[in-house]
Amino acid sequence: MSGTTPSTADEIAALFRGAIRSGRLGDGERLPTVRQTAKDFDVAQATAAKAYKALEHEGLVVTRTAAGTRVAPGASRAPQAVIERARALAEAGEDAGVSLEDVVAILRAVWAADQPGPESH
């Protein structure tokens, strides 16, 4: 993880929220236990539990006894296959020295070229 380590419930929730919305954590994937999250970020278990409750309130995770806390169905923004290909594209762009802006522009151009034109409606 880059930057500073999250130390509040809001910061921890934001970290997991980003991982879920970006697809790094996919639908059905299990989050670490509250105890493990508290240990990982050196915070009280109550702080980690508050972060998980916030994510649950937002509908991003579901918690079940004995099953733990998992990413809610439909919470991740993209299927795993799309995330994997996006990662591969990002790595290829970086390896080739292409800027993020140029990679996004290329992707937009490819996307637009694959869309049916108005005459096909």
ABEGO torsion letter per residue (X at the ends): XBEBBBABAAAAAAAAAAAAAAGABBBGBBBBBAAAAAAAAGBBAAAAAAAAAAAAAAGABBBBBGAEBBBBBGABABBAAAAAAAAAAAAAAAAAGBBAAAAAAAAAAAAAAABBBAAAX
